Amino acid sequence: MPVRNALPYLDASITSILEQSFADFEFVIGDDGSSDGSRERLIDWSKRDERIRLFLGEGSGLGPAGSSNWVAALATSPLVARMDADDLSGRYRLEAEVAALDAHADAVLVGSVYECIDLAGNVVRPVVRHCLHDPYSARHPFPHGSVMYRREAFEAAGGYRAGCDFWEDMELYWRMAERGRLLVLPEVHYSYRFNSGHSRLTAQRRRVEVAIDLALRCSAARRNGEDYEPLLAEALPEKGSSVRARSARSGNWSFGRARGRRSFPGW
């Protein structure tokens, strides 16, 4: 869990992980220079539960991709689960995701369909599954915070790509899909919070607009079976990357039950 100014939702987010039915985990939290009291709250939490491993950044602001790579590198397990600091995980999320990856050796990542909640935690949009039917949709069927992946595949893919802030999760999924299946759990195990303090809303508007435009153009190229690397090289000449991003020519997603006994082609 990367954290930057996550109050007042931080406590509920942390609690949703510590109360998981699957309890054998380390909870790696990295504070990326919070100034709203989140850092002090995290220090208090780290004293309450020995599973929490807290790391305090220098406060320079790593950004979405940088902070995501940071906490992933600090984790030690062969399976890594992402969590966003203002959202909620259902009690059986980790149990279901571990079971899915255990049941499908060819899968490298699993996520959950989700519901959306408001600032008070009320459900304001139920689960939406229509994007499961479009393998090249610019919108993926699970939120970033809901995913669990195999560390080996994540590292082989090169991690989150510098220069793809605000769509770093989707671009990672494209590269992960070249190394194995991406699974979607049909049960709701995650609540995504509509939060005015989200990084996409607090970042400079022009920066976000440019990022979204680039994501849509790369998605369109991928839909046409084209390599989207030239688009990245043109748009991000100063960022650079050793990651070679090839375009997958088949659908990414498999839709199946959490126990992994059946797998449905889809998305």
N, C-alpha and C positions, 0 to 999 in steps of 0.2 A: 504494500500500500504506500504509494507516494503521497505526501501530504503538503499542501501549501494553503494556509488560511482556510481551514475546513470547518470552523465553528459556524453555527451551533450544531452541526449534524454529525460531528466526529464521534461523539460518545456512542450514539446509536449504531453507527457503522462498525465501530470496533466491537461493540457488544454482539452484533449479529455474527461476527466471526468467532469470537470466544465461546459462544453458545452453540456452535455447530455440533451435530450428532457425531461427526467424524472429528475426533479431538486430538489425534496424533499428528501435530504439525508444529512448525515454527512460524511465528507471525512477524515477518520482517516489515518494519515501518521506517520510511525515510522522510524526515522533515526537510523540505527544500526551502528553508528560510522563511518560515511563517512569522507573521508579525501581529496576529490577532489573538494570541494566547494559545493557539493550537500546540505549540512546542511544549509549553508548560503542562498542558493537559496530557500530552503524550508521555512526558517524563513520569507523571503520576500514574498513568496506566501501566507503564513498564515495571513499576514497583509492585503492582497488584498481581501480575500473571507472568510466571517465568517463561512462558512460551513466546512472549514478546521480545524481539531483538530490535532495539531502537537505535537509529543512526541519525545524527544531526548534521545537516549540510552547512555549508559556509554562508548560505544566504544569497548567493549570486543569481539564483533563479535558473534552473537547468532547462525549464520548458517541458512540455508533455513528453516528447521522445527521450530527452536526456534524463529526466527523472524516472521514467519507466525503465530505461536500461540500467540505471543506478540501482534501484531496488532489486531488479532481476539478478544482477550480478552478485548481490549480497546474499541471496537465498542459496541454500546448500542442498536442497532436495532434488531428486531427478524429476519430480513433478512440481510445477510452479503454478499457483493460482493467483490471478490478479484480483485486486479489490480497489474500488474508488472510495475516497474518504467521505463522500456525502451520500452514498447509496446504501442499500440494505441487501444482505444475502439471506435467502431462506435457510431455515435450520438444517435441511438435508442437502444443501447445495454441494458441499465438498464430498459427501458420501456418494451422491449420484454421479459426480464427475469422475471420481476415482474408479467407481464401478464401470463406467462407460469405457474409460481408457484401458482398464484391465481386461475388458471383454473384447476389445478391438485392438489387436497389436499393430495394425496398420494405420491407426489413427494417431495424429500428432497433436490435436487440439480439440477441445470440446467447450461449447458455450451453452447458455440456456436462453430460451425465449423469456420475455420479461414483461412486466407491467410498469406503468409510469405513475409516480406519486408526486404530490405537491409538497410544499414546504412543511406542511403539517403532517405528512405521511399518509394522506388520503389518496386512494387510487383514483386517478383522473383519466387514465386510458388503459383499458384492458389489453391483454396480450394480442399482438398482431402477427399473423403467420403468412400473409400474402407474399412477402418477399422471398419465402422459401421456394417459390415456383420460378424464380428468375435467377439463374446461376451467375449472371453478370450484372446484377443490380449494383448500383453505386451505394446501396444501403445494405449492410449485413444484418442477419436475423438475430443477432445477440449483441448486447452492449459489451464494451471493452472490459468493464469490471467483472463480468460474469465468466471469463474464460479461464481454463486450466490447460496447460500445455506441457509437452515433454521438453525438458531443458535441452537435451541433445539436439532435437530438431530446431529449437529456437536459436541455439548458438550456431548451428549449421546454416540457418537462414540469414544470419548476420544481425539478429536482434532488430530493434526499432531503428528506423532509418532517419538519420539526421537530415533535416530539411523537409520532412513530411509532417511537421507538427500540425495537429488538429485533424489529421487523417492517418496518423502513424499506425493505428491499430489495423485499419483496413489494408494498408499497403503491406503490413507484416503478414496478414492472413493470406494474401496472394502468394507470397513467397513460401509460407509454410505449406500451402496446398500443393506445392511441387514436391514435397517430401512425404506426404501422407494425407489421409483423409481428415477433414474437419467435420466434427459431429455437432448436431444440434439436439439438445434435450427438449422434448415437447412440453414438459412440465415447467411451470413458472418457478424458478429458483432465485429470481433476482428482481429487485425493485429499483428502477432508475429514477432519480429525483430531478425534477425540473427545478433548477437552482440558478438564480440570477448571478451567483458568484462563480459559476462554472468557468473554466479557463477559456472556453470558446467565446464566452460572453464578455469576459473582462479583458481579453487581449485587444490590441488595436484592431479596429474594424477592418481597415484596409488589409492588414496582414491575414485576417481570417478569410476575407473575400478572395484574396489571391490563392490561399491554400485550397479553398473549396473549388475554385475554378480549375486548378491543377488536378485535383482529385477526380473531377468529372471528366476532364479530357483524357486522363490516364485510364479511367474506367471505360470510356468509349473506345479507346484504342484496344484495350484488352478484349472487349466485346467483339471487336472485328478480327481477333486473332493476331493482333500486331504487338510488337515489343514496345512497351511504353517507356523504356529507358531513355530514348532520345528526348522525350518531352521533359523528363526530370533533368537531364543534362542541360537543356536549354533554359529551363526555369530556375535551376539552382546551380549556376556555374561556379559559385564561390563555396558552396557547401561540399560538393564532391561526395563520393561514396565508392567504396570498393565492392559494394553489393551489386551483383548483376541481377536485375529484376526482369525475368522473362515472363511472358504472358501465358498463363494457363489457358488451354484451349478446350477444357471440359469443365463442367460444373464443379463447384467446390464442396457443396454441403451434402451431408447425409443426415436424414431425419429418422431418429429411432428412439426406442424406449431406453430409460436410464440403465436398466439391467443389461442392455447390450445383446439380448438374445435375438433380436430382430433388427434389421437395418432397412430403412425405406429409402429408395432413390428419391431425390427431391432436391429442392433448391439447386 
